[in-house]
């Protein structure tokens, strides 16, 4: 797997040997809703896992690599580069306090835009809309 930044997006190129024919995935930072970080150990790799808004879960019968395709693994030697990537992503992510200044109607309009672009499913849109209206 190869990872790089292009503008305000992360590109992930998957190895055919381990991930099959996933190809290259472009993830705009605005679509990352959470990050999970695990430090590398002596015998285990560290990882940076991205939760991506609107992404469907992989087939449960797929290989573990495909099921964990948003888990970017790294060794101790690459820890600082992945920590810098994590910091960059967090600096670009939409913060809840930024949302607080906008109206509920503005937020629903943004969610509708994400739904119309295919980033959110209809069910995800309905869930988020209900959360905003609650």
Buried (B, 14 or more C-beta within 10 A) or exposed (E): BEBEEEEEBBBBEBEEEEBBEBEEBEBBBBBBEEBEEBEBEEEEBBBBBBEBBBBEEBEEEBEEBBBBBBBBBBEEEBEEEBBEBBEBBEEBBEEEEEEEEEEEEEBBEBBEEBBEEEBBBEEBBEEBBEEBEE
